[in-house]
Amino acid sequence: MTNYDSDPDWDPYNQDDFDFTANLTIDDVYVLYYSVTEAIRLWPGAPARPFQEQVHLSYMKDYLYRMILEHKMTIDVDTP
């Protein structure tokens, strides 16, 4: 788990940590996207939660949305 308090310069776009692979269905991606969106909407703000956490959630939301768009484009291309 990232300790946002120990590294104020943490950047979700530039991580040298471990990379993980997971097999997700598009339904899984939609559920994760909804969950992250709700976490952002309900985020209590700093100092209750570290500011970097909101940055990380926004990064995750964008990444999940790219997955959704890629799926939609693939469906449109594959469907005659």
N, CA, C and O atoms as a GROMACS GRO file, in nm:
protein
  320
    1MET      N    1   0.084  -0.117   0.000
    1MET     CA    2   0.000   0.000   0.000
    1MET      C    3   0.089   0.124   0.000
    1MET      O    4   0.187   0.130   0.074
    2THR      N    5   0.057   0.218  -0.080
    2THR     CA    6   0.134   0.341  -0.090
    2THR      C    7   0.111   0.426   0.034
    2THR      O    8  -0.002   0.449   0.075
    3ASN      N    9   0.220   0.472   0.092
    3ASN     CA   10   0.210   0.564   0.205
    3ASN      C   11   0.227   0.704   0.150
    3ASN      O   12   0.339   0.753   0.135
    4TYR      N   13   0.116   0.769   0.121
    4TYR     CA   14   0.119   0.900   0.058
    4TYR      C   15   0.184   1.005   0.148
    4TYR      O   16   0.246   1.100   0.098
    5ASP      N   17   0.171   0.988   0.279
    5ASP     CA   18   0.228   1.086   0.372
    5ASP      C   19   0.380   1.086   0.371
    5ASP      O   20   0.442   1.189   0.397
    6SER      N   21   0.441   0.972   0.342
    6SER     CA   22   0.586   0.963   0.347
    6SER      C   23   0.652   1.017   0.220
    6SER      O   24   0.772   1.043   0.220
    7ASP      N   25   0.575   1.034   0.113
    7ASP     CA   26   0.633   1.083  -0.012
    7ASP      C   27   0.541   1.189  -0.074
    7ASP      O   28   0.454   1.156  -0.153
    8PRO      N   29   0.562   1.315  -0.037
    8PRO     CA   30   0.474   1.421  -0.089
    8PRO      C   31   0.485   1.442  -0.239
    8PRO      O   32   0.397   1.504  -0.299
    9ASP      N   33   0.591   1.392  -0.302
    9ASP     CA   34   0.610   1.409  -0.446
    9ASP      C   35   0.562   1.288  -0.524
    9ASP      O   36   0.596   1.273  -0.642
   10TRP      N   37   0.482   1.202  -0.461
   10TRP     CA   38   0.434   1.081  -0.527
   10TRP      C   39   0.356   1.116  -0.652
   10TRP      O   40   0.271   1.206  -0.650
   11ASP      N   41   0.385   1.047  -0.761
   11ASP     CA   42   0.321   1.072  -0.890
   11ASP      C   43   0.270   0.940  -0.948
   11ASP      O   44   0.351   0.853  -0.979
   12PRO      N   45   0.138   0.923  -0.963
   12PRO     CA   46   0.086   0.795  -1.012
   12PRO      C   47   0.126   0.765  -1.156
   12PRO      O   48   0.120   0.650  -1.198
   13TYR      N   49   0.167   0.865  -1.230
   13TYR     CA   50   0.205   0.845  -1.369
   13TYR      C   51   0.350   0.800  -1.385
   13TYR      O   52   0.392   0.762  -1.494
   14ASN      N   53   0.426   0.802  -1.277
   14ASN     CA   54   0.567   0.769  -1.285
   14ASN      C   55   0.604   0.677  -1.169
   14ASN      O   56   0.668   0.719  -1.073
   15GLN      N   57   0.562   0.552  -1.178
   15GLN     CA   58   0.587   0.457  -1.072
   15GLN      C   59   0.682   0.349  -1.118
   15GLN      O   60   0.668   0.294  -1.228
   16ASP      N   61   0.779   0.318  -1.035
   16ASP     CA   62   0.872   0.209  -1.061
   16ASP      C   63   0.843   0.090  -0.971
   16ASP      O   64   0.926   0.001  -0.956
   17ASP      N   65   0.723   0.089  -0.912
   17ASP     CA   66   0.683  -0.022  -0.825
   17ASP      C   67   0.652  -0.145  -0.909
   17ASP      O   68   0.669  -0.145  -1.031
   18PHE      N   69   0.607  -0.247  -0.843
   18PHE     CA   70   0.569  -0.369  -0.910
   18PHE      C   71   0.448  -0.345  -1.000
   18PHE      O   72   0.360  -0.265  -0.967
   19ASP      N   73   0.445  -0.413  -1.111
   19ASP     CA   74   0.329  -0.413  -1.199
   19ASP      C   75   0.258  -0.546  -1.181
   19ASP      O   76   0.321  -0.650  -1.170
   20PHE      N   77   0.126  -0.541  -1.179
   20PHE     CA   78   0.046  -0.661  -1.163
   20PHE      C   79  -0.044  -0.676  -1.284
   20PHE      O   80  -0.080  -0.578  -1.350
   21THR      N   81  -0.080  -0.798  -1.313
   21THR     CA   82  -0.171  -0.828  -1.423
   21THR      C   83  -0.293  -0.898  -1.366
   21THR      O   84  -0.282  -0.988  -1.284
   22ALA      N   85  -0.409  -0.856  -1.411
   22ALA     CA   86  -0.534  -0.920  -1.370
   22ALA      C   87  -0.622  -0.936  -1.492
   22ALA      O   88  -0.625  -0.850  -1.579
   23ASN      N   89  -0.692  -1.045  -1.498
   23ASN     CA   90  -0.787  -1.068  -1.606
   23ASN      C   91  -0.923  -1.020  -1.560
   23ASN      O   92  -0.978  -1.072  -1.462
   24LEU      N   93  -0.976  -0.920  -1.629
   24LEU     CA   94  -1.104  -0.860  -1.592
   24LEU      C   95  -1.200  -0.868  -1.710
   24LEU      O   96  -1.160  -0.852  -1.825
   25THR      N   97  -1.326  -0.892  -1.679
   25THR     CA   98  -1.428  -0.880  -1.783
   25THR      C   99  -1.465  -0.732  -1.793
   25THR      O  100  -1.428  -0.652  -1.708
   26ILE      N  101  -1.537  -0.697  -1.899
   26ILE     CA  102  -1.579  -0.558  -1.913
   26ILE      C  103  -1.674  -0.520  -1.799
   26ILE      O  104  -1.677  -0.405  -1.757
   27ASP      N  105  -1.751  -0.615  -1.750
   27ASP     CA  106  -1.838  -0.588  -1.635
   27ASP      C  107  -1.756  -0.554  -1.511
   27ASP      O  108  -1.793  -0.466  -1.433
   28ASP      N  109  -1.644  -0.624  -1.493
   28ASP     CA  110  -1.554  -0.592  -1.382
   28ASP      C  111  -1.501  -0.450  -1.394
   28ASP      O  112  -1.494  -0.377  -1.294
   29VAL      N  113  -1.464  -0.411  -1.514
   29VAL     CA  114  -1.410  -0.277  -1.536
   29VAL      C  115  -1.517  -0.171  -1.506
   29VAL      O  116  -1.487  -0.069  -1.443
   30TYR      N  117  -1.639  -0.196  -1.549
   30TYR     CA  118  -1.747  -0.101  -1.519
   30TYR      C  119  -1.770  -0.087  -1.368
   30TYR      O  120  -1.790   0.024  -1.318
   31VAL      N  121  -1.765  -0.198  -1.295
   31VAL     CA  122  -1.785  -0.194  -1.150
   31VAL      C  123  -1.670  -0.118  -1.084
   31VAL      O  124  -1.693  -0.036  -0.995
   32LEU      N  125  -1.548  -0.143  -1.127
   32LEU     CA  126  -1.433  -0.071  -1.072
   32LEU      C  127  -1.441   0.078  -1.104
   32LEU      O  128  -1.413   0.161  -1.018
   33TYR      N  129  -1.480   0.110  -1.227
   33TYR     CA  130  -1.494   0.250  -1.266
   33TYR      C  131  -1.597   0.320  -1.177
   33TYR      O  132  -1.574   0.432  -1.130
   34TYR      N  133  -1.711   0.255  -1.156
   34TYR     CA  134  -1.815   0.313  -1.070
   34TYR      C  135  -1.762   0.330  -0.927
   34TYR      O  136  -1.785   0.434  -0.865
   35SER      N  137  -1.693   0.231  -0.877
   35SER     CA  138  -1.640   0.237  -0.740
   35SER      C  139  -1.541   0.351  -0.723
   35SER      O  140  -1.546   0.423  -0.623
   36VAL      N  141  -1.452   0.366  -0.818
   36VAL     CA  142  -1.352   0.474  -0.809
   36VAL      C  143  -1.420   0.610  -0.822
   36VAL      O  144  -1.385   0.704  -0.752
   37THR      N  145  -1.517   0.620  -0.912
   37THR     CA  146  -1.592   0.746  -0.928
   37THR      C  147  -1.662   0.784  -0.799
   37THR      O  148  -1.661   0.900  -0.759
   38GLU      N  149  -1.725   0.687  -0.733
   38GLU     CA  150  -1.791   0.713  -0.606
   38GLU      C  151  -1.690   0.749  -0.496
   38GLU      O  152  -1.717   0.834  -0.412
   39ALA      N  153  -1.575   0.684  -0.497
   39ALA     CA  154  -1.472   0.717  -0.399
   39ALA      C  155  -1.426   0.862  -0.416
   39ALA      O  156  -1.400   0.930  -0.317
   40ILE      N  157  -1.414   0.907  -0.539
   40ILE     CA  158  -1.377   1.047  -0.564
   40ILE      C  159  -1.489   1.141  -0.518
   40ILE      O  160  -1.463   1.243  -0.455
   41ARG      N  161  -1.613   1.105  -0.550
   41ARG     CA  162  -1.727   1.189  -0.513
   41ARG      C  163  -1.739   1.202  -0.361
   41ARG      O  164  -1.774   1.309  -0.310
   42LEU      N  165  -1.711   1.095  -0.290
   42LEU     CA  166  -1.727   1.094  -0.145
   42LEU      C  167  -1.597   1.121  -0.069
   42LEU      O  168  -1.594   1.116   0.054
   43TRP      N  169  -1.490   1.150  -0.142
   43TRP     CA  170  -1.359   1.171  -0.080
   43TRP      C  171  -1.369   1.287   0.019
   43TRP      O  172  -1.415   1.395  -0.017
   44PRO      N  173  -1.327   1.265   0.146
   44PRO     CA  174  -1.346   1.367   0.248
   44PRO      C  175  -1.252   1.485   0.239
   44PRO      O  176  -1.271   1.586   0.306
   45GLY      N  177  -1.150   1.473   0.157
   45GLY     CA  178  -1.056   1.584   0.142
   45GLY      C  179  -0.944   1.580   0.243
   45GLY      O  180  -0.947   1.507   0.342
   46ALA      N  181  -0.844   1.662   0.215
   46ALA     CA  182  -0.731   1.674   0.305
   46ALA      C  183  -0.772   1.765   0.419
   46ALA      O  184  -0.852   1.856   0.395
   47PRO      N  185  -0.726   1.749   0.536
   47PRO     CA  186  -0.624   1.654   0.583
   47PRO      C  187  -0.681   1.520   0.629
   47PRO      O  188  -0.605   1.435   0.676
   48ALA      N  189  -0.813   1.498   0.617
   48ALA     CA  190  -0.869   1.368   0.658
   48ALA      C  191  -0.806   1.254   0.579
   48ALA      O  192  -0.780   1.147   0.634
   49ARG      N  193  -0.783   1.276   0.453
   49ARG     CA  194  -0.713   1.179   0.367
   49ARG      C  195  -0.605   1.255   0.291
   49ARG      O  196  -0.622   1.373   0.260
   50PRO      N  197  -0.493   1.189   0.260
   50PRO     CA  198  -0.384   1.256   0.190
   50PRO      C  199  -0.427   1.304   0.050
   50PRO      O  200  -0.504   1.237  -0.019
   51PHE      N  201  -0.378   1.421   0.011
   51PHE     CA  202  -0.412   1.477  -0.120
   51PHE      C  203  -0.372   1.383  -0.232
   51PHE      O  204  -0.444   1.371  -0.331
   52GLN      N  205  -0.258   1.316  -0.218
   52GLN     CA  206  -0.209   1.227  -0.324
   52GLN      C  207  -0.307   1.113  -0.352
   52GLN      O  208  -0.309   1.058  -0.462
   53GLU      N  209  -0.387   1.078  -0.252
   53GLU     CA  210  -0.486   0.972  -0.273
   53GLU      C  211  -0.588   1.015  -0.377
   53GLU      O  212  -0.629   0.934  -0.461
   54GLN      N  213  -0.630   1.140  -0.373
   54GLN     CA  214  -0.725   1.190  -0.473
   54GLN      C  215  -0.661   1.190  -0.612
   54GLN      O  216  -0.728   1.158  -0.710
   55VAL      N  217  -0.535   1.224  -0.619
   55VAL     CA  218  -0.463   1.220  -0.747
   55VAL      C  219  -0.459   1.077  -0.800
   55VAL      O  220  -0.481   1.054  -0.918
   56HIS      N  221  -0.432   0.982  -0.711
   56HIS     CA  222  -0.425   0.842  -0.751
   56HIS      C  223  -0.562   0.792  -0.797
   56HIS      O  224  -0.571   0.720  -0.897
   57LEU      N  225  -0.667   0.828  -0.726
   57LEU     CA  226  -0.801   0.789  -0.768
   57LEU      C  227  -0.836   0.846  -0.905
   57LEU      O  228  -0.896   0.777  -0.987
   58SER      N  229  -0.800   0.970  -0.930
   58SER     CA  230  -0.826   1.032  -1.061
   58SER      C  231  -0.750   0.959  -1.172
   58SER      O  232  -0.803   0.938  -1.281
   59TYR      N  233  -0.626   0.921  -1.142
   59TYR     CA  234  -0.547   0.844  -1.238
   59TYR      C  235  -0.615   0.711  -1.268
   59TYR      O  236  -0.626   0.671  -1.384
   60MET      N  237  -0.660   0.642  -1.162
   60MET     CA  238  -0.726   0.513  -1.181
   60MET      C  239  -0.855   0.527  -1.261
   60MET      O  240  -0.885   0.444  -1.346
   61LYS      N  241  -0.931   0.633  -1.234
   61LYS     CA  242  -1.056   0.657  -1.306
   61LYS      C  243  -1.028   0.676  -1.455
   61LYS      O  244  -1.096   0.618  -1.539
   62ASP      N  245  -0.928   0.758  -1.487
   62ASP     CA  246  -0.892   0.781  -1.627
   62ASP      C  247  -0.848   0.652  -1.694
   62ASP      O  248  -0.886   0.625  -1.808
   63TYR      N  249  -0.769   0.572  -1.625
   63TYR     CA  250  -0.718   0.448  -1.682
   63TYR      C  251  -0.833   0.350  -1.708
   63TYR      O  252  -0.839   0.287  -1.814
   64LEU      N  253  -0.925   0.338  -1.612
   64LEU     CA  254  -1.039   0.250  -1.631
   64LEU      C  255  -1.129   0.298  -1.746
   64LEU      O  256  -1.183   0.217  -1.821
   65TYR      N  257  -1.144   0.430  -1.759
   65TYR     CA  258  -1.226   0.483  -1.868
   65TYR      C  259  -1.162   0.454  -2.004
   65TYR      O  260  -1.232   0.427  -2.102
   66ARG      N  261  -1.030   0.458  -2.010
   66ARG     CA  262  -0.962   0.422  -2.135
   66ARG      C  263  -0.990   0.277  -2.171
   66ARG      O  264  -1.007   0.243  -2.289
   67MET      N  265  -0.997   0.190  -2.069
   67MET     CA  266  -1.029   0.049  -2.093
   67MET      C  267  -1.171   0.036  -2.150
   67MET      O  268  -1.195  -0.041  -2.242
   68ILE      N  269  -1.263   0.112  -2.093
   68ILE     CA  270  -1.402   0.108  -2.140
   68ILE      C  271  -1.410   0.157  -2.285
   68ILE      O  272  -1.476   0.095  -2.368
   69LEU      N  273  -1.342   0.267  -2.315
   69LEU     CA  274  -1.343   0.319  -2.453
   69LEU      C  275  -1.280   0.220  -2.550
   69LEU      O  276  -1.330   0.201  -2.661
   70GLU      N  277  -1.171   0.156  -2.509
   70GLU     CA  278  -1.107   0.058  -2.596
   70GLU      C  279  -1.203  -0.057  -2.624
   70GLU      O  280  -1.211  -0.106  -2.737
   71HIS      N  281  -1.275  -0.100  -2.523
   71HIS     CA  282  -1.372  -0.208  -2.542
   71HIS      C  283  -1.483  -0.164  -2.639
   71HIS      O  284  -1.520  -0.240  -2.728
   72LYS      N  285  -1.534  -0.044  -2.621
   72LYS     CA  286  -1.640   0.006  -2.710
   72LYS      C  287  -1.592   0.018  -2.854
   72LYS      O  288  -1.666  -0.013  -2.947
   73MET      N  289  -1.468   0.062  -2.872
   73MET     CA  290  -1.415   0.073  -3.008
   73MET      C  291  -1.395  -0.065  -3.069
   73MET      O  292  -1.417  -0.083  -3.189
   74THR      N  293  -1.354  -0.161  -2.991
   74THR     CA  294  -1.335  -0.298  -3.040
   74THR      C  295  -1.467  -0.360  -3.079
   74THR      O  296  -1.477  -0.428  -3.181
   75ILE      N  297  -1.570  -0.339  -2.998
   75ILE     CA  298  -1.704  -0.390  -3.029
   75ILE      C  299  -1.754  -0.330  -3.160
   75ILE      O  300  -1.807  -0.401  -3.245
   76ASP      N  301  -1.737  -0.198  -3.177
   76ASP     CA  302  -1.784  -0.130  -3.298
   76ASP      C  303  -1.712  -0.180  -3.422
   76ASP      O  304  -1.772  -0.190  -3.529
   77VAL      N  305  -1.584  -0.211  -3.410
   77VAL     CA  306  -1.505  -0.255  -3.523
   77VAL      C  307  -1.540  -0.399  -3.559
   77VAL      O  308  -1.550  -0.433  -3.677
   78ASP      N  309  -1.560  -0.484  -3.456
   78ASP     CA  310  -1.586  -0.626  -3.479
   78ASP      C  311  -1.729  -0.654  -3.522
   78ASP      O  312  -1.755  -0.759  -3.582
   79THR      N  313  -1.822  -0.566  -3.493
   79THR     CA  314  -1.962  -0.589  -3.526
   79THR      C  315  -1.991  -0.542  -3.668
   79THR      O  316  -1.967  -0.425  -3.701
   80PRO      N  317  -2.042  -0.633  -3.754
   80PRO     CA  318  -2.069  -0.591  -3.894
   80PRO      C  319  -2.191  -0.502  -3.905
   80PRO      O  320  -2.226  -0.459  -4.015
   0.00000   0.00000   0.00000
